[in-house]
Amino acid sequence: MVTSLFLAHGKRELNDEYETLRERWFDDGHGLDLSLRTRSSAGYVDGDTDGVGSSMGLQAVVNSWLTGRKRGNLSDFVVGTIDQVLMAGLRCRHVVLRHMALAGKVVILDEIHSNTAYMNVYMETVLAWLGAYGVPVIMLSATLPQSRRKAFLNAYRHGSHAADAVESVEKRCQTGGDAVSARPQGRKRLLDRKARYNRSMISSALSSASASAEDDAGSVTRTAGTAPDAVSGKPDLRYPLISVSNAEGFADISPEPSGRAADVTVSMIADDDDTLVDTLKTYLQDGGCAVVIRDTVARAQHTYDLLSQRMNTDVMLAHSRFLACDRARIDRELIRRYGKRGDRNRRSGIVVATQVVEQSLDVDFDLMITDAAPIDLILQRAGRLHRHRRGIGECERPEPLRHARMIITGVEEVDDRQPPRFARGLEQVYQRYLLMRSLSVLRIGAQGSTTIRVPDDIPRLVQTVYGIGDICPATWRSGKYGERSARNDMEGVIANSENQAGQLRIFTPMDRRRPFSLDGWLYVNLPDPDAPGRSREQLVSAGVRESDDSFEVIVLQRDMDGNLQLPSWAFPSSAPLPAGTGVPDRQQVRDILSCTISLSRSSMKGCGVDAIIKALEHAVPEQWDVYMENRELARQLLVVLDGDGSATYAVDDSNKEGEIMKTLHVRYSKEKGLTADVE
């Protein structure tokens, strides 16, 4: 069977497997590396790999008509970031096309606990519409707070119920001889499918759960109306837990746990360089590997410099301020060394990383030292500690590291007499309220430790931190920096985020004024976030993400003659880029696009985003003007480094308070990534 496939993110052209399919199915592959044209595109399901004549075989196709930015999501199978779904709730051009793309699919969303309050406004909006369309949605998370689970279930149910209400009105009109004509066949099929799905979903879930309960002592709960945990108000500590929702109500299914669990000892150390170095030397004296997770890139880069100088072992750095090609190289190296089937002879050293190792990367470390973070993220990070079994009784790990150990740092001062003081920058990333409560629920101090059992303790820890009521010690609750003040601050931030997101989202199908009317969706609208161009227009992607405004640039170097070249550390043997009026070929364009990096106000030491963009546009070399005749390079911003990896730009960061001229110094290395200083 032939099926179309689309990779829905901005770096799809850099994915070798995707390019193989794209070139094979609608191009001659001219100008592309020969190795990309020799890979198989056949896939098989249910372990059937004989291939010949199998009715289960799937032939993946990248359809030429479906490769456009606006049409790609119409493919049979789409793999992308969660933004692709959230943008179906954003008032932007072509949003109806996004709804059309989702309406006939099964939508699977992973790691949904990582959504912010801002993103969840769009998430609930889209879930309501998917419920109205009868689209099956599968949402996955190991650490989702109970309140979020309830909100997602209710959003989907309300959308499904709203659709049923509108359909019943249409039926009454038709029965009464109204002029409403028969439904178009396409819509009738969609509604019939939705009705069958709604009738069968909960009944099949209950049947499966009942069988599971009989065989494995699991449990099942069915509730009509509000989400089940809203009825009692008590935290639901069942784990694992499967919740099912549609217009008819809810069903909770708690299958028997797998029985796999791991004990993790959690302790705390002081947040200073000497303590960190001494701790690592103590635990790694017999070898092994450790990961140090920092909450900010600046802290990660500082830690990398420190450990590179004072530890007699290999140190790697992983964070978001590397070029795309370097991030791919680092990810591959991490998998080769610390993955499930990594090289045993190379499983030693230290990895310093930011949140990039929390998800997606299947890596396994003997020891973890991490900055304080909300409890759900602490538990996600714990998933990279003793992730895979290394021999009987972990005998393949060094003897001091055969028991999983997580060490918390990033707390400058903690005692029972006053609220804790966190390291600089942590409260800019995470809410103080969640940091305090997470520290409290772990019940660790400067000298103490505790043991948590994963996954058994996950629901208790997460629901306690994200539940209602005070949980911190009495001496941490009052005052300017206490738990109650921090709660008020967080509630204010969340309310502001939700209000801002609400200004740019489409209405829900439950809107009583005009249910299911398309009128007014774009009274206030943004350009299509997937439209080409990477300067000011790219900032619109922040429509579904509330964060420091960022924009993407391409980083190249100048050679000794002053011409542009690919970064020497990433492409040491590549052919020179064309000079004069020459334009790069397709492989060179692909290589250039792999040299992208995101810049923001914080990474640029407080310089305004518009001011930086203006400075980069003013400094564009003539050679780049020629390159931008290529559609893929059109309107791309460029940073040009010298042979030493440095660049300097004059930035006019003037504002209403007066003229402010700054000198921005940018430096890049393959070991540390991007750093910046301002004069």
N, C-alpha and C positions, 0 to 999 in steps of 0.2 A: 504494500500500500504506500502511495506517495503522499507526503504531507509537507506543508510549508512551515518554515521556521524563521523566526526573526529574533535577533538579539537587540533588546531595546535599551541601549545606553550609549553614551557619546563616544565610547572607545571600541565599538564593535569592529571597526575596520582593523584594529590591532589584534584581534583574536584570530589565531591561526586556523582553528577548526572552522570558524564561521567564514573566513575568507576562502578556505578551500571549497566550501559549498557554493559560495557566491560565484567564484570564478568558474567552477565546473559547470554550473547549471545555466548561466546566461552570458558567459564571456569566454574569450579564447585564452584568458590567463596571461596575456602579453604583459611583460614588464613585472611580473610577480615571481618571487623565488620559486624555483622548480620544486623544492621540497613541499610546498603548499599544494601542489597539484597531484600529489601521489598518494593522498590519504583516502581511506574508505569513508563513504557517507552513509553506509547501511547500518541500521540499528535493529535490535531484536528485543522482544519483551519476554518476561517470565522465564528468563534464562535460556531461551531457545536460540542457539547460535549455529545451528546447522545451515541456516540460510537458504539453501536451495529449495524452492517451491513452498516455503513456509508461508502460511496465511497470516502468521503473526509478524512477519517482517515489516519494518517501517523504513521507507526510503526518504531521508530528509532532503528537502529542496528549499533553496533560497530563491523565491520567485522574484523576477526582476521588477514586476509591477508593484510588488509589496515591499520593496526595499527603501522606499521614500520615507522621510521622517513622519509624514502625516498618515501614510497608509500601512506602515510596517506592522502596527498592532492588529491589523485585520488578518494576519497570518493565522494558521491553525494553532501553532504553538509559539508562544512568546515568552522569552526569559528576560527579565529586566529588574531594575531597582523598584522599590516600593513607590517611588515618585511617579512612575507610570500609572499606577492605580490612583494615587492621591490627586493627580492632575485632572482626573475625571470629575472632581468636585470643585475645581478652580474656574473662576470666570475668565476664561481665555479663549482665544479663537480656536475653532475646530474642536471644541469640547464635546459637541454632539458626536463627532466621529470617534472620539474616545469611548463614549457610551456604546456606540454601535460595535466597537471592537470587543468590549467586555461582555455584551449581552448574550453571546452564544458560547461562552467559555465556562470552564471551571477555574476559579481564581484561588490560587494558593499563596498565602502570605506567611513568610517566616520571620522569626525574631521580632514579633510585633511589640514586645515590651520596650523596645528601644525608641518607639515613637515619642515625640514631645507633646505637650499639651496643645501646641499650635498645630502640629500635624494631625492630632486626633480629631480636631474639628473637621478636617477634610475626610479623615478615615470614616467617621460616623456618617458624614453626608453621603459618601460613596457606598457604604454598606447599606444605607437606606434605599438607594437606587438599585443596588444589586438585589436586595430583597424584593423590591417591586418587580424586577425583571424575572425573578425566580432563578437567579444565577447561583449555583452552589459555591460557597466560599469556605475555604479551609484555612484557619488561622492557627499558627503554631508558636508556642513559646513555652519554655521551661520555668519562667519566673514572672508570669503576668500577675499583677496585683488584682485582687478580687473586684475592686471597683471598676477597673478597666474592662475586665471580662464581662461584667454586668452591662456596662455602657455599650460595648460592641454587640452583645446579644440583643439588647433592646433596640438599637438602631436598625439592625437587620429585620427584626420582627415588626417594628412600626412601619418600615417601608413595605414589607410584604402585606401587612394588614391594610395599608392605605390603598394598595393596588386592588386588593379584594373588594374594598368598599366602592371604588370607582367602577369596577366590573359589575358589581351587583346593581348599581344605578343604571348602567347601560342595559342590563338585562330587563329591568323593569320598564325602561323606555321602549324597548323593542316589543315586549309583551303587550304594552298598552297601545301599540299601533303608532308609536312615534315615528317621525320621518327618518330617524337614524337608520342608516342602511346597514346591511350585514357587514361584519368585520371583514377586512381584507384577509385573504387566506394566510398570508405571512404572519399577521398579528394573531390570527386565530390559532395557528400552530404554536406560536410562542406562549399564548395564554393557556392552551391545553397542556403544553409541557409543564408550565409553572404549576398548574393545578395538580397534575400527577405528582410532581416533585413535592409539593406541600403535603399531599395526602400520604405519601409514602415515606417521607424523610423521618418523621418522629416515630411512626409505627415500626419501621425497620430498625431504628436506633434502639427503641425499647425492646424489640424482640432479641436483638443481638446482645443487649445489656442483660436481659433476663437470663439468657443462656450462659453468659459469662458469670453472672452472679451465682447461678446454680453450680457451675463447674469450679469457679475460682474464688468464691466468697466475695465477689465484687458487689457493688451497690448501684442502684438506679433510682433516680427521682424524676418525677414529671410534675411540672407546674404550669398552669395557665396564667396568663396576665404578665406580671412582672417577673424579672429573673429570679431563679430559685433562692439565691442567697440574700435577696432583698427582703424575703418574707420574714426570716427569723432575725436578721440583722447580725447574726453570729458569723465569725470567719469560717469559711469552708476549708478545712485542712486535709481534704482527701487529695491523694496524689498517687498515680496520675489521674487527671480528671478530663473527661470529654463532655463538652456542653453543646447541645444542638438547639437551634432556634428556627422557627418559622411563624407564620401568621397564627397558627393554632396554639402556640405555647412554647415551652422549653422542656428539654430533657437533659438531665445530668447523668453521665455514665462514669463509674469509677471502676475500671478493671483492676484485677489483681496486679500489684507491682511485679516487676521482673525478678526481683530478689537481688539484683546487682546493686551494691552500695559501696561507698568508700568513706572512711573516717579521715577527716582533715583537721590537723591541729592548727589553730589560729592564735597568733600572738602579736605583740606590737614592739617596735623598736623606735628609738628617738630619730627625729628627722634631721640628721646631720651626716656629713660626708664620712667622717671617721667611723661612725657606728655602722654605716652601710658597708664599707669596705671590710671592716672586721668581721661582720656577720657572714659575708660571702666567703671570706678566706676560711672561716671556721667550718662552714658546711661543705665547701668544695675542696677541702684539703686532700681528699681521696679521689678527686675527679667528679664527673657528673655535669649536669647543665642546669642553669637557673635563668629565670626571666624576671626582669625588673620592669614593672609597668608604671609609667608616670601618667598623670592626668593632663599634662600640657606638653607641647613640643619643646618649649624652652627648658623645662625640667628634664626631659629625656635627653636633649642635646648636652646639657650640663653633666648629667650622669654618665653619658657615653665618654665625654672627655675625661672625667674623673677615673672611671674604671679602666679606660685604655692606658692611663698613665700608671695606675697603682695595682692592677691585677695582672698576674702572670698567666693569663689565659686569653683566648680569642674573645673579642667583644664585637657584637653586631648591633646596629641601630635600625629600627623600623618605625616610621611615622608617616604622616600625610604630606609632608613637605619635601618629597622626592619627586623627580620626574616620573611620568607614567612608566617609561621603560625601566628605570631603576627600581621602582616599586615592584614591577613584575619580576625583575631579577632577584630582589630580596625575598619575595614570596617563594620563588622557586628554591632558593637556597635554604630557607627555613624548612620547607617540606622535605628537601633532600636530607637535611641533617637531623631534624627533630620531628618528622612526620611518623606515621604508623609504621611505615616500611623504610624509614631512614637508615642511612649508613651507620651501623653500630660503632664503627671505628671513629666516627666524627661527632658522636653525641656527647660533646663536651663544650664548655664555653658559657658565655653569658649573652643573653639577648636583652637589650634595652628597648622598650617599645611603648607606644601610647595605646589607645583603645583599639588600634587596628588589629590587635591579636585576640580581641574578645570574641569575635565572630568570624565565621567562614573558614579561617585557617585551621586545618587539622594538625595541630602541633601538640607536643607532649613534653613537659619539663619535669625535672626532679624536684625543683624548689621554686617557690614563687614569692617575690617581694613586691607588694603593690601599694600605691597610694590609696588613701581612704576614698571610698566611693559609695553611692547608694547600694543597699544590700543586694538588689537584683543583679547589679553589674558585678559586685564582688563574687556572687555565685557563678555568673557567666565566666568570669576570669578563672575561677576555681576549676572550670571545665577543661582548662589547659594544663592542669596539674595532675600528674599520674593518670593521664587520659587513657592510655593503653596499658595493658598488662605486659610487663617486661620480665618474663620468666616466672617460675613458681615462687610465690612469696616476694615478687619483685627482685629476685636475686640478680638480675642483670643491671640493677642500679647499684651505685656505691652504698656500702652498708649504712652510713649515717643518713642516707636519703631514701631508704626503703619505706618509710612512712611519709605520707603526704603532709607537707608543712607549708602553710601560708603565713607570711609575716606582713603585717600592716604598718605602713609608715605614712608620712605626710601630715602628722599631727604634731605641732610644735610644742603644745603644752596640754596635758590632760591630768586631772586629779578629781577627787570626789567633792572638792569644795567649790568649784566654779566650772562653768561651761568650757569645753575644749576650745583651743585655738588652732586652726588648721593652717597649713603652709600656704604661702602666697600663691594665688592663682587658682587654688582648688575651688573656692567659693564662686569664682567667675564661671566655672564649668558646671558645678552641681550646687543645688540648693543646700544651704547650711542646715536647714531643718532635716533633710534626708540624711545628711552626713552624720549629724548628732544622733539621730534615732538608730541608724545602722551601727554606729559605734556602741550604743547602749545595748542593742539586742544581742550583740556578739559577746557582751560581758567580759571584755578584756581591758586591761590597764597596762601601765608601763612595765609591770613585773609579772602579770598574770597571763594565762592562756586558757583556751577552751577548745573543745572538740565538737565539730559539727559533722553530721552524717549526711552525705549527699547521695541520692536526692531526697532522703526521708525528711530532712529538716527544712527543705525548701519552702513548703507552704507556710509553716509556722513562722519562719524568719521574714518572708516577704509580706505576708498578711499582717504581721505585727507592725512592721515598719510603716506600711502604707495604710494601716487601719486608723481608727479614730481614737482619741484619748491620749493622755500623756503617758509616755513609757520611759522617759529619761529619769535619772536620779533627781530627787527633789531639789538638790542644789543646782541642777542644770536648767530648771524650768523657768525661773523668773529673771528679770533684768533685760537689758538691751540686747544681750547676746544669748538669751535663754531660749528654750524650746518653744515657748508660747509666742514670743516675739518673732522667732524664725518662722513659725507656722503662719502668722499673719503676713509676713513678708512674702512667703511662697504663694499664699492664696492670692495676694495682690498681683504677683507676677503672672500666675496662671490666668487670672481674670483678664489681665491686659492682653496676654497672648491670644486667648480665645476671642476676645473682642476684635483684635486686629485680623485674625484669620476669618472671622465672620464677615468682615467687610468685603472679602474677595471670594467667598465661596458661593456656589449656586444654591438656590433654595432646595429643600428636600421634597420628596414626593408627598410628605404629610402636610405641605403648605395648604392651609384652608382657603387661601384667596384664589389660587389658580392651580388646583391639583393637576399635575402632569402637563401643564401648559409650558411650551418652550419659549413663550414671550417673556422678554425681560432678562433672560439669562446673561446677556452681555451688555446691559445698560452701563455697567462699569466692567471693562475688560482689559486684559493684558495681552501682549503678543503671545503667539504660540511659543512656549518655553523650548520646544525642540527646533525652532527655526534656526537657520544657519546664522553664523556671526557669533563672535565670542567677546565683544566689548560690552557696551552699556546694556545691549539687549539681553545679554546673558544673565544679568542680575534678576531678570524676571523669574528665574528658576527658584529664587527664594520665596516665591509665592506659596509653595507648600512646605517650606522649611524656614523656621525662624532662627537665624544665626547671623553671625558677623557677615556682612555683605562680602561676597567673594566673586572673583572672575578668573578666567583661565587665560594663561599666556603660553606661548611657545618659547622655549629657550634654545638658542643656537650660539655658536662661537664665531669669532673672526679668525681666519688663518693669518699667516705672516704677510700676505699681500692685501689684507683688509677685506677679503671676500667672506661671505657666510659659509659656514661648514657645520656639519652635525657635531655634537659634543664628542670630543676625542676619547673620553673615557668609556663612552657607551658604544661608539662605532669606530674602533681603532683602525679598521681595514676597509672602511667604506670608500666608494669613489667620491671624488670632490663634487660638491654641488655646482651646478652650472653658473657661470658668471655672465656679466653683460646682459644680453637680451634672452639668454637661454632660460628655459623653464625646467623644473625637476620632472623626472618621469614618475610613473605611478609608484614604483617601489620607494623612490626617494620621498615622495609625498607621504607615503605610509610611515616611513622612518621619521620624517619631520613631525607628523602628528603624534608620534610616540614620545615626543619631547615636551609634553605639556605639564603644567603645574598650576595649581590654584593659589592665587594671592588674595589677601584680605587686609583689612585695616589693622588687625592685630599682628599679623605676620610682617607687615610693613611698618611696624613701630608707631602706629597711630596716624600715619599719613592718610588723608581722605582718599576714598576709592576713586572718586571722579578726578581728583588731582593726579593720582598715579596714572590713570588711563590717559589723561591729557598729555602727561609727560612722555609716556610710551609712544603715543600717536605722533607727537612732535619729533621724536627721535628715530622714526622709521627710516631705514636706509633705502636707497633707490632700488637696490637688488630685491628687497622684499616687496616693493610695489609691483615689480614684474611677477614675482611668485604668486601674488594675490590674484592674478588673472585666473589661476586654478580655482575651481568652485570650492574645493575642500579647504583651501587656504584663505579664501576671501574674507576680509575683515577680521582676520585673526591678529591679536596683539603679539608683539615680539619683544623679548628681552635678549640682548646680545652681550655675551660675556667675552672677556679677553682671554688670552691663552692661560692665564692663572685662575680662570673661573670667577672673575669679578666684573662688576658693572657699576657705573655711577650715573645718576640722573638728577637733574635739577627739577624740583617739584614745587609748583606754586600752590601752596595749601592755604591760600587766603580765604578769609571768611568775613562775616559782617563786622568782626572786631578789628579788622585791619589786614594789611598785606603780610603774608608769612611765606618766606622763601626757605625751602629746606633742601639739603643735599642728601639723597638717598643712596646708600652704599649697599649693594647686593653681592653676596658671595655664595657660590655653590660648590659642593664637593660630593663625590659619590659615596663617601663615608658618612657625612653628617647631613647632607641635603642642603636646603636653603636657609641662610641666615641673612639678617638685614640690620643696618645701623643707620641712624639719622643724625645729621648735624644741623 
